[in-house]
Amino acid sequence: MQELEQVIIVGVEEASTEQYQHERSMNELKQLAEACQLQVVAVLSQKLEQIHPTTYIGSGKLNELKVLMEEKNVETVIFNDELSSSQIRNIESVLSCRVIDRTILILDIFAIRAKTKEAKLQVEIAEWQYMLPRLIGLRKSLGRQGGGGVGTFNRGAGEKKLELDRRHIESKINSLQNDLKQLVKHRKVQRGRRNKQGIRTVALVGYTNAGKSTLMNRFLEMDTNQTQTSKYVYEENMLFATLETSVRKIALPEFFPFLLTDTVGFVERLPHHLVKAFRSTLEEVKEADLLIHVVDYSNPFFEEQIEVTNHTLKEIGVKDIPMIYAYNKIDLMNEVPDYGRENTVYISTKNKKGLDSLTTIIQEQLYGEQIVCDFLIPYEKSAIIDEMKEHALIKKWEYLENGTFLQAQCSRHVKDKYSDWLQNESMEIQ
């Protein structure tokens, strides 16, 4: 078994920050480090009015950190905030070690997890954009990367050569962005084709490791038309297990079909460059008819995670899209108190609890009031039947002398669209 590299994590508890918020943030930093196959052997925190502008922590604390590093025989320190080039340079001059900040750590995870060409391009763009204003400050840390150590610039997109000047890097970013634009065009064509089918779209959003990918797989399991396990998406109990946006058609018995989109999870202080680079992928969210906000209800800080997700959605321009809150992992709780939010359902993707209720709410949100109608489709118009299957639930089907009789549950919009063949509007379904 490969021995994990040992690191120390360091954070500042500012006066404007509550203690529990700082503890939560540091715990999350530890999880991020573990997601990079790093072993956290010590945690160092300091209370300050604000982050020290030159060395992040005070000089006394910096010397204390140096002693701790020698005791633990550690050569890498991870800081809980994004550092400037001067801070990196000043810290390195005292500690003579590899300096990693929260942003680099997240970028590193994304570089490791990126599998598709689009995801790899997005991560590499974000890496270069982070590196550009920090060329001087990063030189020492990056110079220590030759042995396969930690750092986003040694993984994923490949080793970055320090001799590249600013103009070269800017040219590299432009080239990568042009490549990404071509992939975005292809994605838009795919989305356009789906829109022409007229099937409504549901997007899964939420904090990382809330259970979005698992929820998609549970829907695929419920779909009796799905026979290929290759349709399943990767799921794992870890931060940012998947970065790729996956779209699957879900057709459940007695329910209207819909397209379900699984998206990248969010995290507190998600790097701006990363959000910007992944904006094209997140376009799938902006185009959705309905959002399912998956919440890890077992996490004691779930309310803060909800706020982070909603803030990130706002940042990428998502607005005025109906949202269902799916409080997940209730199997880990002794009791499930009602949070009292509208359009809320409590589920367990592990034990498959509450999924029927969630599906019912999805149908109500997407299709609203339903009616049962009788149609008589002439045999020469049989292609219409295939269309109606996509937009209505066929209750009865009978071949008559002058055409095909269908009794269908549908919306008033579908009734009006096929009104030329409407025989009877029998009842409303609330």
CORURSUL-V108685 format. One record per residue. N is the residue number from 0. RES is the residue in one small letter. D_FIRST is the distance of its C-alpha to the first C-alpha in whole Angstrom. Layout:
# CORURSUL-V108685
n | res | d_first
N | RES | D_FIRST
N | RES | D_FIRST
This chain:
# CORURSUL-V108685
n | res | d_first
0 | m | 0
1 | q | 4
2 | e | 6
3 | l | 9
4 | e | 13
5 | q | 15
6 | v | 18
7 | i | 22
8 | i | 24
9 | v | 28
10 | g | 30
11 | v | 34
12 | e | 36
13 | e | 39
14 | a | 43
15 | s | 43
16 | t | 40
17 | e | 40
18 | q | 37
19 | y | 35
20 | q | 35
21 | h | 33
22 | e | 31
23 | r | 30
24 | s | 30
25 | m | 27
26 | n | 25
27 | e | 25
28 | l | 24
29 | k | 21
30 | q | 20
31 | l | 21
32 | a | 18
33 | e | 16
34 | a | 17
35 | c | 16
36 | q | 12
37 | l | 14
38 | q | 14
39 | v | 18
40 | v | 18
41 | a | 22
42 | v | 25
43 | l | 28
44 | s | 31
45 | q | 35
46 | k | 38
47 | l | 40
48 | e | 43
49 | q | 42
50 | i | 39
51 | h | 40
52 | p | 41
53 | t | 40
54 | t | 37
55 | y | 36
56 | i | 36
57 | g | 38
58 | s | 38
59 | g | 38
60 | k | 35
61 | l | 34
62 | n | 34
63 | e | 33
64 | l | 29
65 | k | 29
66 | v | 30
67 | l | 27
68 | m | 25
69 | e | 25
70 | e | 25
71 | k | 21
72 | n | 21
73 | v | 20
74 | e | 21
75 | t | 21
76 | v | 23
77 | i | 24
78 | f | 28
79 | n | 29
80 | d | 31
81 | e | 32
82 | l | 33
83 | s | 36
84 | s | 36
85 | s | 38
86 | q | 36
87 | i | 33
88 | r | 35
89 | n | 36
90 | i | 33
91 | e | 31
92 | s | 34
93 | v | 34
94 | l | 30
95 | s | 29
96 | c | 26
97 | r | 24
98 | v | 26
99 | i | 25
100 | d | 27
101 | r | 27
102 | t | 28
103 | i | 26
104 | l | 23
105 | i | 25
106 | l | 25
107 | d | 22
108 | i | 21
109 | f | 24
110 | a | 23
111 | i | 19
112 | r | 21
113 | a | 24
114 | k | 24
115 | t | 28
116 | k | 30
117 | e | 32
118 | a | 29
119 | k | 28
120 | l | 32
121 | q | 32
122 | v | 29
123 | e | 30
124 | i | 33
125 | a | 32
126 | e | 30
127 | w | 33
128 | q | 35
129 | y | 33
130 | m | 33
131 | l | 37
132 | p | 38
133 | r | 36
134 | l | 36
135 | i | 37
136 | g | 35
137 | l | 31
138 | r | 32
139 | k | 30
140 | s | 27
141 | l | 27
142 | g | 27
143 | r | 24
144 | q | 22
145 | g | 22
146 | g | 19
147 | g | 17
148 | g | 17
149 | v | 18
150 | g | 22
151 | t | 23
152 | f | 25
153 | n | 22
154 | r | 21
155 | g | 22
156 | a | 26
157 | g | 25
158 | e | 25
159 | k | 29
160 | k | 31
161 | l | 33
162 | e | 36
163 | l | 37
164 | d | 40
165 | r | 41
166 | r | 43
167 | h | 40
168 | i | 38
169 | e | 41
170 | s | 41
171 | k | 38
172 | i | 38
173 | n | 41
174 | s | 40
175 | l | 37
176 | q | 39
177 | n | 41
178 | d | 39
179 | l | 38
180 | k | 41
181 | q | 42
182 | l | 39
183 | v | 40
184 | k | 44
185 | h | 42
186 | r | 41
187 | k | 44
188 | v | 46
189 | q | 43
190 | r | 44
191 | g | 48
192 | r | 48
193 | r | 46
194 | n | 49
195 | k | 52
196 | q | 50
197 | g | 51
198 | i | 48
199 | r | 47
200 | t | 44
201 | v | 42
202 | a | 39
203 | l | 36
204 | v | 35
205 | g | 34
206 | y | 31
207 | t | 27
208 | n | 26
209 | a | 29
210 | g | 29
211 | k | 31
212 | s | 29
213 | t | 28
214 | l | 32
215 | m | 33
216 | n | 31
217 | r | 33
218 | f | 36
219 | l | 35
220 | e | 35
221 | m | 38
222 | d | 40
223 | t | 41
224 | n | 42
225 | q | 38
226 | t | 37
227 | q | 34
228 | t | 31
229 | s | 30
230 | k | 32
231 | y | 30
232 | v | 28
233 | y | 24
234 | e | 23
235 | e | 20
236 | n | 21
237 | m | 20
238 | l | 22
239 | f | 23
240 | a | 22
241 | t | 24
242 | l | 27
243 | e | 29
244 | t | 32
245 | s | 33
246 | v | 36
247 | r | 37
248 | k | 41
249 | i | 41
250 | a | 44
251 | l | 44
252 | p | 47
253 | e | 50
254 | f | 48
255 | f | 49
256 | p | 46
257 | f | 44
258 | l | 42
259 | l | 39
260 | t | 37
261 | d | 33
262 | t | 33
263 | v | 30
264 | g | 30
265 | f | 31
266 | v | 30
267 | e | 32
268 | r | 33
269 | l | 32
270 | p | 32
271 | h | 36
272 | h | 35
273 | l | 32
274 | v | 35
275 | k | 37
276 | a | 35
277 | f | 34
278 | r | 38
279 | s | 39
280 | t | 36
281 | l | 37
282 | e | 41
283 | e | 40
284 | v | 40
285 | k | 44
286 | e | 45
287 | a | 44
288 | d | 47
289 | l | 45
290 | l | 42
291 | i | 40
292 | h | 38
293 | v | 35
294 | v | 34
295 | d | 32
296 | y | 34
297 | s | 32
298 | n | 31
299 | p | 33
300 | f | 34
301 | f | 35
302 | e | 38
303 | e | 37
304 | q | 34
305 | i | 37
306 | e | 39
307 | v | 37
308 | t | 37
309 | n | 40
310 | h | 41
311 | t | 38
312 | l | 40
313 | k | 43
314 | e | 42
315 | i | 41
316 | g | 45
317 | v | 44
318 | k | 48
319 | d | 50
320 | i | 47
321 | p | 48
322 | m | 44
323 | i | 43
324 | y | 41
325 | a | 38
326 | y | 37
327 | n | 34
328 | k | 31
329 | i | 34
330 | d | 33
331 | l | 31
332 | m | 34
333 | n | 37
334 | e | 40
335 | v | 40
336 | p | 43
337 | d | 45
338 | y | 44
339 | g | 47
340 | r | 47
341 | e | 49
342 | n | 47
343 | t | 44
344 | v | 42
345 | y | 40
346 | i | 37
347 | s | 34
348 | t | 32
349 | k | 29
350 | n | 33
351 | k | 35
352 | k | 37
353 | g | 40
354 | l | 39
355 | d | 43
356 | s | 44
357 | l | 42
358 | t | 44
359 | t | 47
360 | i | 47
361 | i | 46
362 | q | 49
363 | e | 51
364 | q | 50
365 | l | 50
366 | y | 53
367 | g | 55
368 | e | 58
369 | q | 58
370 | i | 61
371 | v | 62
372 | c | 64
373 | d | 66
374 | f | 66
375 | l | 68
376 | i | 66
377 | p | 69
378 | y | 67
379 | e | 68
380 | k | 65
381 | s | 63
382 | a | 60
383 | i | 60
384 | i | 59
385 | d | 56
386 | e | 56
387 | m | 57
388 | k | 54
389 | e | 52
390 | h | 54
391 | a | 55
392 | l | 54
393 | i | 57
394 | k | 58
395 | k | 61
396 | w | 61
397 | e | 65
398 | y | 66
399 | l | 70
400 | e | 73
401 | n | 73
402 | g | 69
403 | t | 66
404 | f | 66
405 | l | 63
406 | q | 62
407 | a | 60
408 | q | 58
409 | c | 58
410 | s | 58
411 | r | 62
412 | h | 61
413 | v | 60
414 | k | 63
415 | d | 65
416 | k | 63
417 | y | 64
418 | s | 68
419 | d | 70
420 | w | 69
421 | l | 69
422 | q | 71
423 | n | 70
424 | e | 68
425 | s | 68
426 | m | 66
427 | e | 63
428 | i | 60
429 | q | 59
